[in-house]
Amino acid sequence: MLTDGPFNGVHATVTEINTQTSRLKATLEFMGRDTPVDLTLDQVQKI
């Protein structure tokens, strides 16, 4: 679940994690389509 930014509270599926840069790539459903997003690790929470 995203915890920061305009998609706060939206569920996303993590597709890639880069621990060296503390960033991850995820997809979320936005307006009926899967949308890729690039996030920092502190912007997500495991549910």
mmCIF entry with sequence, helices, sheets and N, C-alpha, C, O atoms, coordinates in Angstrom:
data_MODEL
# 
_entry.id   MODEL 
# 
_entity.id                         1 
_entity.type                       polymer 
_entity.pdbx_number_of_molecules   1 
# 
_entity_poly.entity_id                      1 
_entity_poly.type                           'polypeptide(L)' 
_entity_poly.nstd_linkage                   no 
_entity_poly.nstd_monomer                   no 
_entity_poly.pdbx_seq_one_letter_code       MLTDGPFNGVHATVTEINTQTSRLKATLEFMGRDTPVDLTLDQVQKI 
_entity_poly.pdbx_seq_one_letter_code_can   MLTDGPFNGVHATVTEINTQTSRLKATLEFMGRDTPVDLTLDQVQKI 
_entity_poly.pdbx_strand_id                 A 
# 
loop_
_entity_poly_seq.entity_id 
_entity_poly_seq.num 
_entity_poly_seq.mon_id 
_entity_poly_seq.hetero 
1 1  MET n 
1 2  LEU n 
1 3  THR n 
1 4  ASP n 
1 5  GLY n 
1 6  PRO n 
1 7  PHE n 
1 8  ASN n 
1 9  GLY n 
1 10 VAL n 
1 11 HIS n 
1 12 ALA n 
1 13 THR n 
1 14 VAL n 
1 15 THR n 
1 16 GLU n 
1 17 ILE n 
1 18 ASN n 
1 19 THR n 
1 20 GLN n 
1 21 THR n 
1 22 SER n 
1 23 ARG n 
1 24 LEU n 
1 25 LYS n 
1 26 ALA n 
1 27 THR n 
1 28 LEU n 
1 29 GLU n 
1 30 PHE n 
1 31 MET n 
1 32 GLY n 
1 33 ARG n 
1 34 ASP n 
1 35 THR n 
1 36 PRO n 
1 37 VAL n 
1 38 ASP n 
1 39 LEU n 
1 40 THR n 
1 41 LEU n 
1 42 ASP n 
1 43 GLN n 
1 44 VAL n 
1 45 GLN n 
1 46 LYS n 
1 47 ILE n 
# 
_struct_asym.id          A 
_struct_asym.entity_id   1 
# 
_struct_conf.conf_type_id            HELX_P 
_struct_conf.id                      HELX_P1 
_struct_conf.pdbx_PDB_helix_id       AA1 
_struct_conf.beg_label_comp_id       LEU 
_struct_conf.beg_label_asym_id       A 
_struct_conf.beg_label_seq_id        41 
_struct_conf.pdbx_beg_PDB_ins_code   ? 
_struct_conf.end_label_comp_id       GLN 
_struct_conf.end_label_asym_id       A 
_struct_conf.end_label_seq_id        43 
_struct_conf.pdbx_end_PDB_ins_code   ? 
_struct_conf.beg_auth_comp_id        LEU 
_struct_conf.beg_auth_asym_id        A 
_struct_conf.beg_auth_seq_id         41 
_struct_conf.end_auth_comp_id        GLN 
_struct_conf.end_auth_asym_id        A 
_struct_conf.end_auth_seq_id         43 
_struct_conf.pdbx_PDB_helix_class    5 
_struct_conf.details                 ? 
_struct_conf.pdbx_PDB_helix_length   3 
# 
_struct_conf_type.id          HELX_P 
_struct_conf_type.criteria    ? 
_struct_conf_type.reference   ? 
# 
_struct_sheet.id               AA1 
_struct_sheet.type             ? 
_struct_sheet.number_strands   3 
_struct_sheet.details          ? 
# 
loop_
_struct_sheet_order.sheet_id 
_struct_sheet_order.range_id_1 
_struct_sheet_order.range_id_2 
_struct_sheet_order.offset 
_struct_sheet_order.sense 
AA1 1 2 ? anti-parallel 
AA1 2 3 ? anti-parallel 
# 
loop_
_struct_sheet_range.sheet_id 
_struct_sheet_range.id 
_struct_sheet_range.beg_label_comp_id 
_struct_sheet_range.beg_label_asym_id 
_struct_sheet_range.beg_label_seq_id 
_struct_sheet_range.pdbx_beg_PDB_ins_code 
_struct_sheet_range.end_label_comp_id 
_struct_sheet_range.end_label_asym_id 
_struct_sheet_range.end_label_seq_id 
_struct_sheet_range.pdbx_end_PDB_ins_code 
_struct_sheet_range.beg_auth_comp_id 
_struct_sheet_range.beg_auth_asym_id 
_struct_sheet_range.beg_auth_seq_id 
_struct_sheet_range.end_auth_comp_id 
_struct_sheet_range.end_auth_asym_id 
_struct_sheet_range.end_auth_seq_id 
AA1 1 ALA A 12 ? ASN A 18 ? ALA A 12 ASN A 18 
AA1 2 ARG A 23 ? PHE A 30 ? ARG A 23 PHE A 30 
AA1 3 ARG A 33 ? THR A 40 ? ARG A 33 THR A 40 
# 
loop_
_atom_site.group_PDB 
_atom_site.id 
_atom_site.type_symbol 
_atom_site.label_atom_id 
_atom_site.label_alt_id 
_atom_site.label_comp_id 
_atom_site.label_asym_id 
_atom_site.label_entity_id 
_atom_site.label_seq_id 
_atom_site.pdbx_PDB_ins_code 
_atom_site.Cartn_x 
_atom_site.Cartn_y 
_atom_site.Cartn_z 
_atom_site.occupancy 
_atom_site.B_iso_or_equiv 
_atom_site.pdbx_formal_charge 
_atom_site.auth_seq_id 
_atom_site.auth_comp_id 
_atom_site.auth_asym_id 
_atom_site.auth_atom_id 
_atom_site.pdbx_PDB_model_num 
ATOM 1   N N  . MET A 1 1  ? 0.841  -1.164 0.000   1.00 0.00 ? 1  MET A N  1 
ATOM 2   C CA . MET A 1 1  ? 0.000  0.000  0.000   1.00 0.00 ? 1  MET A CA 1 
ATOM 3   C C  . MET A 1 1  ? 0.893  1.237  0.000   1.00 0.00 ? 1  MET A C  1 
ATOM 4   O O  . MET A 1 1  ? 1.887  1.298  0.724   1.00 0.00 ? 1  MET A O  1 
ATOM 5   N N  . LEU A 1 2  ? 0.532  2.205  -0.808  1.00 0.00 ? 2  LEU A N  1 
ATOM 6   C CA . LEU A 1 2  ? 1.297  3.440  -0.855  1.00 0.00 ? 2  LEU A CA 1 
ATOM 7   C C  . LEU A 1 2  ? 0.926  4.311  0.345   1.00 0.00 ? 2  LEU A C  1 
ATOM 8   O O  . LEU A 1 2  ? -0.243 4.404  0.721   1.00 0.00 ? 2  LEU A O  1 
ATOM 9   N N  . THR A 1 3  ? 1.929  4.943  0.935   1.00 0.00 ? 3  THR A N  1 
ATOM 10  C CA . THR A 1 3  ? 1.702  5.718  2.158   1.00 0.00 ? 3  THR A CA 1 
ATOM 11  C C  . THR A 1 3  ? 2.021  7.189  2.001   1.00 0.00 ? 3  THR A C  1 
ATOM 12  O O  . THR A 1 3  ? 1.965  7.939  2.975   1.00 0.00 ? 3  THR A O  1 
ATOM 13  N N  . ASP A 1 4  ? 2.358  7.621  0.781   1.00 0.00 ? 4  ASP A N  1 
ATOM 14  C CA . ASP A 1 4  ? 2.757  9.011  0.574   1.00 0.00 ? 4  ASP A CA 1 
ATOM 15  C C  . ASP A 1 4  ? 2.437  9.425  -0.854  1.00 0.00 ? 4  ASP A C  1 
ATOM 16  O O  . ASP A 1 4  ? 2.408  8.586  -1.754  1.00 0.00 ? 4  ASP A O  1 
ATOM 17  N N  . GLY A 1 5  ? 2.201  10.691 -1.062  1.00 0.00 ? 5  GLY A N  1 
ATOM 18  C CA . GLY A 1 5  ? 1.994  11.224 -2.398  1.00 0.00 ? 5  GLY A CA 1 
ATOM 19  C C  . GLY A 1 5  ? 0.551  11.170 -2.845  1.00 0.00 ? 5  GLY A C  1 
ATOM 20  O O  . GLY A 1 5  ? -0.343 10.899 -2.043  1.00 0.00 ? 5  GLY A O  1 
ATOM 21  N N  . PRO A 1 6  ? 0.317  11.427 -4.127  1.00 0.00 ? 6  PRO A N  1 
ATOM 22  C CA . PRO A 1 6  ? -1.051 11.510 -4.638  1.00 0.00 ? 6  PRO A CA 1 
ATOM 23  C C  . PRO A 1 6  ? -1.803 10.178 -4.626  1.00 0.00 ? 6  PRO A C  1 
ATOM 24  O O  . PRO A 1 6  ? -3.033 10.166 -4.686  1.00 0.00 ? 6  PRO A O  1 
ATOM 25  N N  . PHE A 1 7  ? -1.091 9.071  -4.550  1.00 0.00 ? 7  PHE A N  1 
ATOM 26  C CA . PHE A 1 7  ? -1.727 7.757  -4.523  1.00 0.00 ? 7  PHE A CA 1 
ATOM 27  C C  . PHE A 1 7  ? -1.755 7.161  -3.114  1.00 0.00 ? 7  PHE A C  1 
ATOM 28  O O  . PHE A 1 7  ? -1.830 5.942  -2.962  1.00 0.00 ? 7  PHE A O  1 
ATOM 29  N N  . ASN A 1 8  ? -1.698 7.992  -2.103  1.00 0.00 ? 8  ASN A N  1 
ATOM 30  C CA . ASN A 1 8  ? -1.733 7.557  -0.707  1.00 0.00 ? 8  ASN A CA 1 
ATOM 31  C C  . ASN A 1 8  ? -2.959 6.674  -0.471  1.00 0.00 ? 8  ASN A C  1 
ATOM 32  O O  . ASN A 1 8  ? -4.083 7.067  -0.785  1.00 0.00 ? 8  ASN A O  1 
ATOM 33  N N  . GLY A 1 9  ? -2.737 5.477  0.084   1.00 0.00 ? 9  GLY A N  1 
ATOM 34  C CA . GLY A 1 9  ? -3.819 4.547  0.384   1.00 0.00 ? 9  GLY A CA 1 
ATOM 35  C C  . GLY A 1 9  ? -4.150 3.582  -0.737  1.00 0.00 ? 9  GLY A C  1 
ATOM 36  O O  . GLY A 1 9  ? -5.001 2.709  -0.564  1.00 0.00 ? 9  GLY A O  1 
ATOM 37  N N  . VAL A 1 10 ? -3.497 3.718  -1.881  1.00 0.00 ? 10 VAL A N  1 
ATOM 38  C CA . VAL A 1 10 ? -3.756 2.845  -3.028  1.00 0.00 ? 10 VAL A CA 1 
ATOM 39  C C  . VAL A 1 10 ? -2.878 1.605  -2.923  1.00 0.00 ? 10 VAL A C  1 
ATOM 40  O O  . VAL A 1 10 ? -1.713 1.689  -2.534  1.00 0.00 ? 10 VAL A O  1 
ATOM 41  N N  . HIS A 1 11 ? -3.447 0.453  -3.273  1.00 0.00 ? 11 HIS A N  1 
ATOM 42  C CA . HIS A 1 11 ? -2.688 -0.797 -3.286  1.00 0.00 ? 11 HIS A CA 1 
ATOM 43  C C  . HIS A 1 11 ? -1.911 -0.899 -4.583  1.00 0.00 ? 11 HIS A C  1 
ATOM 44  O O  . HIS A 1 11 ? -2.429 -0.562 -5.648  1.00 0.00 ? 11 HIS A O  1 
ATOM 45  N N  . ALA A 1 12 ? -0.675 -1.360 -4.501  1.00 0.00 ? 12 ALA A N  1 
ATOM 46  C CA . ALA A 1 12 ? 0.185  -1.515 -5.665  1.00 0.00 ? 12 ALA A CA 1 
ATOM 47  C C  . ALA A 1 12 ? 0.889  -2.864 -5.589  1.00 0.00 ? 12 ALA A C  1 
ATOM 48  O O  . ALA A 1 12 ? 1.023  -3.448 -4.514  1.00 0.00 ? 12 ALA A O  1 
ATOM 49  N N  . THR A 1 13 ? 1.332  -3.347 -6.735  1.00 0.00 ? 13 THR A N  1 
ATOM 50  C CA . THR A 1 13 ? 2.085  -4.591 -6.820  1.00 0.00 ? 13 THR A CA 1 
ATOM 51  C C  . THR A 1 13 ? 3.529  -4.251 -7.145  1.00 0.00 ? 13 THR A C  1 
ATOM 52  O O  . THR A 1 13 ? 3.817  -3.647 -8.179  1.00 0.00 ? 13 THR A O  1 
ATOM 53  N N  . VAL A 1 14 ? 4.435  -4.644 -6.256  1.00 0.00 ? 14 VAL A N  1 
ATOM 54  C CA . VAL A 1 14 ? 5.857  -4.367 -6.450  1.00 0.00 ? 14 VAL A CA 1 
ATOM 55  C C  . VAL A 1 14 ? 6.393  -5.295 -7.535  1.00 0.00 ? 14 VAL A C  1 
ATOM 56  O O  . VAL A 1 14 ? 6.173  -6.505 -7.501  1.00 0.00 ? 14 VAL A O  1 
ATOM 57  N N  . THR A 1 15 ? 7.106  -4.702 -8.504  1.00 0.00 ? 15 THR A N  1 
ATOM 58  C CA . THR A 1 15 ? 7.664  -5.494 -9.600  1.00 0.00 ? 15 THR A CA 1 
ATOM 59  C C  . THR A 1 15 ? 9.179  -5.585 -9.542  1.00 0.00 ? 15 THR A C  1 
ATOM 60  O O  . THR A 1 15 ? 9.771  -6.500 -10.115 1.00 0.00 ? 15 THR A O  1 
ATOM 61  N N  . GLU A 1 16 ? 9.817  -4.630 -8.846  1.00 0.00 ? 16 GLU A N  1 
ATOM 62  C CA . GLU A 1 16 ? 11.286 -4.622 -8.773  1.00 0.00 ? 16 GLU A CA 1 
ATOM 63  C C  . GLU A 1 16 ? 11.714 -3.814 -7.553  1.00 0.00 ? 16 GLU A C  1 
ATOM 64  O O  . GLU A 1 16 ? 11.133 -2.769 -7.259  1.00 0.00 ? 16 GLU A O  1 
ATOM 65  N N  . ILE A 1 17 ? 12.734 -4.301 -6.845  1.00 0.00 ? 17 ILE A N  1 
ATOM 66  C CA . ILE A 1 17 ? 13.286 -3.590 -5.690  1.00 0.00 ? 17 ILE A CA 1 
ATOM 67  C C  . ILE A 1 17 ? 14.780 -3.416 -5.897  1.00 0.00 ? 17 ILE A C  1 
ATOM 68  O O  . ILE A 1 17 ? 15.486 -4.372 -6.216  1.00 0.00 ? 17 ILE A O  1 
ATOM 69  N N  . ASN A 1 18 ? 15.260 -2.189 -5.714  1.00 0.00 ? 18 ASN A N  1 
ATOM 70  C CA . ASN A 1 18 ? 16.686 -1.898 -5.803  1.00 0.00 ? 18 ASN A CA 1 
ATOM 71  C C  . ASN A 1 18 ? 17.136 -1.427 -4.415  1.00 0.00 ? 18 ASN A C  1 
ATOM 72  O O  . ASN A 1 18 ? 16.920 -0.270 -4.053  1.00 0.00 ? 18 ASN A O  1 
ATOM 73  N N  . THR A 1 19 ? 17.756 -2.313 -3.643  1.00 0.00 ? 19 THR A N  1 
ATOM 74  C CA . THR A 1 19 ? 18.166 -1.976 -2.279  1.00 0.00 ? 19 THR A CA 1 
ATOM 75  C C  . THR A 1 19 ? 19.339 -1.010 -2.249  1.00 0.00 ? 19 THR A C  1 
ATOM 76  O O  . THR A 1 19 ? 19.530 -0.310 -1.255  1.00 0.00 ? 19 THR A O  1 
ATOM 77  N N  . GLN A 1 20 ? 20.132 -0.955 -3.317  1.00 0.00 ? 20 GLN A N  1 
ATOM 78  C CA . GLN A 1 20 ? 21.276 -0.042 -3.347  1.00 0.00 ? 20 GLN A CA 1 
ATOM 79  C C  . GLN A 1 20 ? 20.832 1.411  -3.421  1.00 0.00 ? 20 GLN A C  1 
ATOM 80  O O  . GLN A 1 20 ? 21.470 2.283  -2.831  1.00 0.00 ? 20 GLN A O  1 
ATOM 81  N N  . THR A 1 21 ? 19.744 1.681  -4.141  1.00 0.00 ? 21 THR A N  1 
ATOM 82  C CA . THR A 1 21 ? 19.255 3.053  -4.275  1.00 0.00 ? 21 THR A CA 1 
ATOM 83  C C  . THR A 1 21 ? 18.030 3.325  -3.400  1.00 0.00 ? 21 THR A C  1 
ATOM 84  O O  . THR A 1 21 ? 17.518 4.444  -3.385  1.00 0.00 ? 21 THR A O  1 
ATOM 85  N N  . SER A 1 22 ? 17.557 2.309  -2.673  1.00 0.00 ? 22 SER A N  1 
ATOM 86  C CA . SER A 1 22 ? 16.358 2.407  -1.825  1.00 0.00 ? 22 SER A CA 1 
ATOM 87  C C  . SER A 1 22 ? 15.131 2.834  -2.622  1.00 0.00 ? 22 SER A C  1 
ATOM 88  O O  . SER A 1 22 ? 14.321 3.634  -2.154  1.00 0.00 ? 22 SER A O  1 
ATOM 89  N N  . ARG A 1 23 ? 15.004 2.294  -3.827  1.00 0.00 ? 23 ARG A N  1 
ATOM 90  C CA . ARG A 1 23 ? 13.863 2.609  -4.683  1.00 0.00 ? 23 ARG A CA 1 
ATOM 91  C C  . ARG A 1 23 ? 13.214 1.314  -5.163  1.00 0.00 ? 23 ARG A C  1 
ATOM 92  O O  . ARG A 1 23 ? 13.835 0.251  -5.144  1.00 0.00 ? 23 ARG A O  1 
ATOM 93  N N  . LEU A 1 24 ? 11.971 1.416  -5.587  1.00 0.00 ? 24 LEU A N  1 
ATOM 94  C CA . LEU A 1 24 ? 11.282 0.257  -6.129  1.00 0.00 ? 24 LEU A CA 1 
ATOM 95  C C  . LEU A 1 24 ? 10.381 0.684  -7.272  1.00 0.00 ? 24 LEU A C  1 
ATOM 96  O O  . LEU A 1 24 ? 10.020 1.854  -7.405  1.00 0.00 ? 24 LEU A O  1 
ATOM 97  N N  . LYS A 1 25 ? 10.030 -0.293 -8.090  1.00 0.00 ? 25 LYS A N  1 
ATOM 98  C CA . LYS A 1 25 ? 9.075  -0.083 -9.169  1.00 0.00 ? 25 LYS A CA 1 
ATOM 99  C C  . LYS A 1 25 ? 7.849  -0.909 -8.843  1.00 0.00 ? 25 LYS A C  1 
ATOM 100 O O  . LYS A 1 25 ? 7.956  -2.046 -8.383  1.00 0.00 ? 25 LYS A O  1 
ATOM 101 N N  . ALA A 1 26 ? 6.688  -0.334 -9.084  1.00 0.00 ? 26 ALA A N  1 
ATOM 102 C CA . ALA A 1 26 ? 5.433  -1.015 -8.798  1.00 0.00 ? 26 ALA A CA 1 
ATOM 103 C C  . ALA A 1 26 ? 4.411  -0.644 -9.859  1.00 0.00 ? 26 ALA A C  1 
ATOM 104 O O  . ALA A 1 26 ? 4.595  0.317  -10.606 1.00 0.00 ? 26 ALA A O  1 
ATOM 105 N N  . THR A 1 27 ? 3.331  -1.418 -9.917  1.00 0.00 ? 27 THR A N  1 
ATOM 106 C CA . THR A 1 27 ? 2.215  -1.075 -10.786 1.00 0.00 ? 27 THR A CA 1 
ATOM 107 C C  . THR A 1 27 ? 0.978  -0.919 -9.918  1.00 0.00 ? 27 THR A C  1 
ATOM 108 O O  . THR A 1 27 ? 0.793  -1.635 -8.934  1.00 0.00 ? 27 THR A O  1 
ATOM 109 N N  . LEU A 1 28 ? 0.133  0.034  -10.304 1.00 0.00 ? 28 LEU A N  1 
ATOM 110 C CA . LEU A 1 28 ? -1.126 0.241  -9.613  1.00 0.00 ? 28 LEU A CA 1 
ATOM 111 C C  . LEU A 1 28 ? -2.205 0.477  -10.647 1.00 0.00 ? 28 LEU A C  1 
ATOM 112 O O  . LEU A 1 28 ? -1.923 0.892  -11.772 1.00 0.00 ? 28 LEU A O  1 
ATOM 113 N N  . GLU A 1 29 ? -3.446 0.209  -10.260 1.00 0.00 ? 29 GLU A N  1 
ATOM 114 C CA . GLU A 1 29 ? -4.552 0.426  -11.183 1.00 0.00 ? 29 GLU A CA 1 
ATOM 115 C C  . GLU A 1 29 ? -5.028 1.859  -11.055 1.00 0.00 ? 29 GLU A C  1 
ATOM 116 O O  . GLU A 1 29 ? -5.426 2.297  -9.975  1.00 0.00 ? 29 GLU A O  1 
ATOM 117 N N  . PHE A 1 30 ? -4.985 2.589  -12.162 1.00 0.00 ? 30 PHE A N  1 
ATOM 118 C CA . PHE A 1 30 ? -5.403 3.986  -12.192 1.00 0.00 ? 30 PHE A CA 1 
ATOM 119 C C  . PHE A 1 30 ? -6.265 4.190  -13.429 1.00 0.00 ? 30 PHE A C  1 
ATOM 120 O O  . PHE A 1 30 ? -5.807 3.985  -14.553 1.00 0.00 ? 30 PHE A O  1 
ATOM 121 N N  . MET A 1 31 ? -7.493 4.588  -13.223 1.00 0.00 ? 31 MET A N  1 
ATOM 122 C CA . MET A 1 31 ? -8.452 4.811  -14.309 1.00 0.00 ? 31 MET A CA 1 
ATOM 123 C C  . MET A 1 31 ? -8.615 3.567  -15.184 1.00 0.00 ? 31 MET A C  1 
ATOM 124 O O  . MET A 1 31 ? -8.706 3.661  -16.408 1.00 0.00 ? 31 MET A O  1 
ATOM 125 N N  . GLY A 1 32 ? -8.649 2.401  -14.536 1.00 0.00 ? 32 GLY A N  1 
ATOM 126 C CA . GLY A 1 32 ? -8.883 1.153  -15.243 1.00 0.00 ? 32 GLY A CA 1 
ATOM 127 C C  . GLY A 1 32 ? -7.678 0.559  -15.943 1.00 0.00 ? 32 GLY A C  1 
ATOM 128 O O  . GLY A 1 32 ? -7.808 -0.436 -16.656 1.00 0.00 ? 32 GLY A O  1 
ATOM 129 N N  . ARG A 1 33 ? -6.505 1.151  -15.754 1.00 0.00 ? 33 ARG A N  1 
ATOM 130 C CA . ARG A 1 33 ? -5.298 0.641  -16.411 1.00 0.00 ? 33 ARG A CA 1 
ATOM 131 C C  . ARG A 1 33 ? -4.196 0.428  -15.397 1.00 0.00 ? 33 ARG A C  1 
ATOM 132 O O  . ARG A 1 33 ? -4.128 1.123  -14.383 1.00 0.00 ? 33 ARG A O  1 
ATOM 133 N N  . ASP A 1 34 ? -3.320 -0.551 -15.676 1.00 0.00 ? 34 ASP A N  1 
ATOM 134 C CA . ASP A 1 34 ? -2.139 -0.750 -14.846 1.00 0.00 ? 34 ASP A CA 1 
ATOM 135 C C  . ASP A 1 34 ? -1.137 0.348  -15.177 1.00 0.00 ? 34 ASP A C  1 
ATOM 136 O O  . ASP A 1 34 ? -0.760 0.536  -16.334 1.00 0.00 ? 34 ASP A O  1 
ATOM 137 N N  . THR A 1 35 ? -0.711 1.070  -14.144 1.00 0.00 ? 35 THR A N  1 
ATOM 138 C CA . THR A 1 35 ? 0.189  2.201  -14.321 1.00 0.00 ? 35 THR A CA 1 
ATOM 139 C C  . THR A 1 35 ? 1.478  1.951  -13.554 1.00 0.00 ? 35 THR A C  1 
ATOM 140 O O  . THR A 1 35 ? 1.427  1.697  -12.350 1.00 0.00 ? 35 THR A O  1 
ATOM 141 N N  . PRO A 1 36 ? 2.645  2.016  -14.217 1.00 0.00 ? 36 PRO A N  1 
ATOM 142 C CA . PRO A 1 36 ? 3.911  1.832  -13.506 1.00 0.00 ? 36 PRO A CA 1 
ATOM 143 C C  . PRO A 1 36 ? 4.277  3.095  -12.729 1.00 0.00 ? 36 PRO A C  1 
ATOM 144 O O  . PRO A 1 36 ? 4.064  4.210  -13.205 1.00 0.00 ? 36 PRO A O  1 
ATOM 145 N N  . VAL A 1 37 ? 4.828  2.910  -11.532 1.00 0.00 ? 37 VAL A N  1 
ATOM 146 C CA . VAL A 1 37 ? 5.290  4.034  -10.714 1.00 0.00 ? 37 VAL A CA 1 
ATOM 147 C C  . VAL A 1 37 ? 6.663  3.704  -10.152 1.00 0.00 ? 37 VAL A C  1 
ATOM 148 O O  . VAL A 1 37 ? 6.984  2.539  -9.917  1.00 0.00 ? 37 VAL A O  1 
ATOM 149 N N  . ASP A 1 38 ? 7.474  4.737  -9.938  1.00 0.00 ? 38 ASP A N  1 
ATOM 150 C CA . ASP A 1 38 ? 8.808  4.615  -9.354  1.00 0.00 ? 38 ASP A CA 1 
ATOM 151 C C  . ASP A 1 38 ? 8.750  5.289  -7.991  1.00 0.00 ? 38 ASP A C  1 
ATOM 152 O O  . ASP A 1 38 ? 8.413  6.469  -7.897  1.00 0.00 ? 38 ASP A O  1 
ATOM 153 N N  . LEU A 1 39 ? 9.077  4.550  -6.933  1.00 0.00 ? 39 LEU A N  1 
ATOM 154 C CA . LEU A 1 39 ? 8.889  5.026  -5.577  1.00 0.00 ? 39 LEU A CA 1 
ATOM 155 C C  . LEU A 1 39 ? 10.139 4.798  -4.720  1.00 0.00 ? 39 LEU A C  1 
ATOM 156 O O  . LEU A 1 39 ? 11.021 4.023  -5.087  1.00 0.00 ? 39 LEU A O  1 
ATOM 157 N N  . THR A 1 40 ? 10.199 5.480  -3.582  1.00 0.00 ? 40 THR A N  1 
ATOM 158 C CA . THR A 1 40 ? 11.229 5.184  -2.583  1.00 0.00 ? 40 THR A CA 1 
ATOM 159 C C  . THR A 1 40 ? 10.654 4.134  -1.638  1.00 0.00 ? 40 THR A C  1 
ATOM 160 O O  . THR A 1 40 ? 9.437  3.971  -1.548  1.00 0.00 ? 40 THR A O  1 
ATOM 161 N N  . LEU A 1 41 ? 11.527 3.430  -0.941  1.00 0.00 ? 41 LEU A N  1 
ATOM 162 C CA . LEU A 1 41 ? 11.073 2.376  -0.039  1.00 0.00 ? 41 LEU A CA 1 
ATOM 163 C C  . LEU A 1 41 ? 10.196 2.909  1.093   1.00 0.00 ? 41 LEU A C  1 
ATOM 164 O O  . LEU A 1 41 ? 9.334  2.183  1.588   1.00 0.00 ? 41 LEU A O  1 
ATOM 165 N N  . ASP A 1 42 ? 10.396 4.161  1.512   1.00 0.00 ? 42 ASP A N  1 
ATOM 166 C CA . ASP A 1 42 ? 9.589  4.686  2.615   1.00 0.00 ? 42 ASP A CA 1 
ATOM 167 C C  . ASP A 1 42 ? 8.213  5.167  2.164   1.00 0.00 ? 42 ASP A C  1 
ATOM 168 O O  . ASP A 1 42 ? 7.431  5.630  2.994   1.00 0.00 ? 42 ASP A O  1 
ATOM 169 N N  . GLN A 1 43 ? 7.896  5.070  0.877   1.00 0.00 ? 43 GLN A N  1 
ATOM 170 C CA . GLN A 1 43 ? 6.585  5.462  0.376   1.00 0.00 ? 43 GLN A CA 1 
ATOM 171 C C  . GLN A 1 43 ? 5.611  4.291  0.328   1.00 0.00 ? 43 GLN A C  1 
ATOM 172 O O  . GLN A 1 43 ? 4.462  4.467  -0.079  1.00 0.00 ? 43 GLN A O  1 
ATOM 173 N N  . VAL A 1 44 ? 6.048  3.095  0.737   1.00 0.00 ? 44 VAL A N  1 
ATOM 174 C CA . VAL A 1 44 ? 5.189  1.923  0.695   1.00 0.00 ? 44 VAL A CA 1 
ATOM 175 C C  . VAL A 1 44 ? 5.176  1.223  2.049   1.00 0.00 ? 44 VAL A C  1 
ATOM 176 O O  . VAL A 1 44 ? 6.091  1.358  2.861   1.00 0.00 ? 44 VAL A O  1 
ATOM 177 N N  . GLN A 1 45 ? 4.099  0.473  2.253   1.00 0.00 ? 45 GLN A N  1 
ATOM 178 C CA . GLN A 1 45 ? 3.946  -0.319 3.474   1.00 0.00 ? 45 GLN A CA 1 
ATOM 179 C C  . GLN A 1 45 ? 3.420  -1.690 3.070   1.00 0.00 ? 45 GLN A C  1 
ATOM 180 O O  . GLN A 1 45 ? 2.472  -1.790 2.292   1.00 0.00 ? 45 GLN A O  1 
ATOM 181 N N  . LYS A 1 46 ? 4.027  -2.736 3.592   1.00 0.00 ? 46 LYS A N  1 
ATOM 182 C CA . LYS A 1 46 ? 3.590  -4.093 3.319   1.00 0.00 ? 46 LYS A CA 1 
ATOM 183 C C  . LYS A 1 46 ? 2.286  -4.340 4.046   1.00 0.00 ? 46 LYS A C  1 
ATOM 184 O O  . LYS A 1 46 ? 2.133  -3.982 5.214   1.00 0.00 ? 46 LYS A O  1 
ATOM 185 N N  . ILE A 1 47 ? 1.333  -4.963 3.337   1.00 0.00 ? 47 ILE A N  1 
ATOM 186 C CA . ILE A 1 47 ? 0.058  -5.305 3.984   1.00 0.00 ? 47 ILE A CA 1 
ATOM 187 C C  . ILE A 1 47 ? -0.150 -6.789 3.989   1.00 0.00 ? 47 ILE A C  1 
ATOM 188 O O  . ILE A 1 47 ? -1.167 -7.269 4.490   1.00 0.00 ? 47 ILE A O  1 
# 
